[in-house]
Amino acid sequence: MNRILPWLVPVLVLLAWQAGSQFGLIEANVLPAPSAVAAAGWHLARSGELWTNIEVSAARALVGFAIGGGIGFVLGMTNGLSSISDTLTDSTLQMLRNIPHLALIPLVILWFGIDEEAKIFLVALGVFFPIYVNTQHGVRSVDPHLLEMGRAYGMSEAALFLRVVLPGALPAIFVGLRYGLGIMWLTLIVAETISASSGIGYMAMNAREFMQVDVVVFSILVYAALGKLADSVARLLERTTLRWNPVYAKA
Amino acid sequence: MTVNVLERAADAVTHASSPGAAITLRGVTKTFGTHRVLQGIDLTVEAGAFVAIVGRSGCGKSTLLRLLSDLDQPSTGNVVVDQRTKGWRDIVRLMFQEPRLLPWQRVAHNVEVGLSRAHTMRDRRRQAEDALAQVGLDGRGHHWPAVLSGGQKQRVALARALVSHPKLLLLDEPLGALDALTRIEMQDLVTNVWQDKGFTAIMVTHDVSEAVALADRILLLEDGKVALDIDVDLPRPRRHGDPSAARIEGRILDQLLRR
């Protein structure tokens, strides 16, 4: 019963939507019926257009995430561990963090045109900050008692990092990861909608020109599904690596 | 079979010398900024003794323990542990007030933290299991620390301290956070292990009755000096509420409270 109940409202909404379209209460050029959206999706999938665009968008997302997340992770670790590096770079990074990265779009278009680099740059920039901030916070909040224990028990600096610092910081790093994944899709949607010649966002904008509202709605749903997929993968990773923590063990 | 014999032979070689470390402190002081925490301590502890150090908060007992654990150096004077003036960290183990287990490692892995990387993995696992059996937690190696009770966690911490066969065990109020009954059980466990292994034990506590229950000798630290040095000549096993123990306890408390 508890497994079915959460699906009740979405199913009812879907039925009401379908019925509304069927009886002409919702006009097709405002919001096409769910069946029409599904048909559009089926059509795109069969022509292969959908898969090419998903591939292009996913590649941009992942490359941008790897670059921005990687730099954020390394800098977060370094600044969490070394106070010299932290004093040197943290306040600068915090200042940059206050610039909404999407505000840079005009500048980025001037720099990179509308090529791949532009999208990847924006995604990397957007993903960088949540990963950086949370990694740094995670490292700093590692229990100093455990560090003292590790030293008293003769752990080398490398062992101390691998057995105490990294696992201690992991819960916070996962918070950054999931937040970063959200920003990743958001940035990509905006970037692809404004300037692109391929990808899901382009597919939606192109459909708009031809008044294919069903394709537009379908593209939005694809974005939602991709975002949900990324979040599920992150949660799965979180559950497997944080099994020791009773909070995650039950979930 | 052959392996076991070899291992035992290796064990015998390591423990051929006395299982406990003798300690000598000469004119030891420790200053933090302008505050002199230890004001010239001279002390000799024979190998295999159980010494309790009692005193009020801030009397310097934790500082003394840090010097003995080789985590810190004295400002003046010298500390000799097991005939070494430095670098004895590998023969000392420290037990803290909190268990300080790594929550992300299973119990057996936590115990293995006490072993050097030099052992093979199988060897480490075997020694960890042995140490766990010693503290009455056989077969719990695969559990996460989070599922253990406070007393069990402190037992794991004891196993971690014992697994490397230290010659000197330092205990920093290790039973302070436990409930009364668990505490008595742990006191018995510590006494048994100490009698069995023969290491030197130094325990810091502000519970005088605990000091009397466990130690051969009690040092009272006041303002960074040894104010009282009493031998506890009571037969073991000691029972709680023994009248002669109460007399010693009374004497120490009188000094502590300046009555």
Chai-1 contact restraints between the chains, C-beta under 6 A:
chainA,res_idxA,chainB,res_idxB,connection_type,confidence,min_distance_angstrom,max_distance_angstrom,comment,restraint_id
A,H145,B,R100,contact,1.0,0.0,6.0,A-B,restraint_1
A,L146,B,R100,contact,1.0,0.0,6.0,A-B,restraint_2
A,M149,B,R100,contact,1.0,0.0,6.0,A-B,restraint_3
A,A152,B,L71,contact,1.0,0.0,6.0,A-B,restraint_4
A,A152,B,L94,contact,1.0,0.0,6.0,A-B,restraint_5
A,Y153,B,V113,contact,1.0,0.0,6.0,A-B,restraint_6
A,P167,B,W104,contact,1.0,0.0,6.0,A-B,restraint_7
A,W244,B,P103,contact,1.0,0.0,6.0,A-B,restraint_8
A,W244,B,W104,contact,1.0,0.0,6.0,A-B,restraint_9
A,W244,B,W144,contact,1.0,0.0,6.0,A-B,restraint_10
A,P246,B,A146,contact,1.0,0.0,6.0,A-B,restraint_11
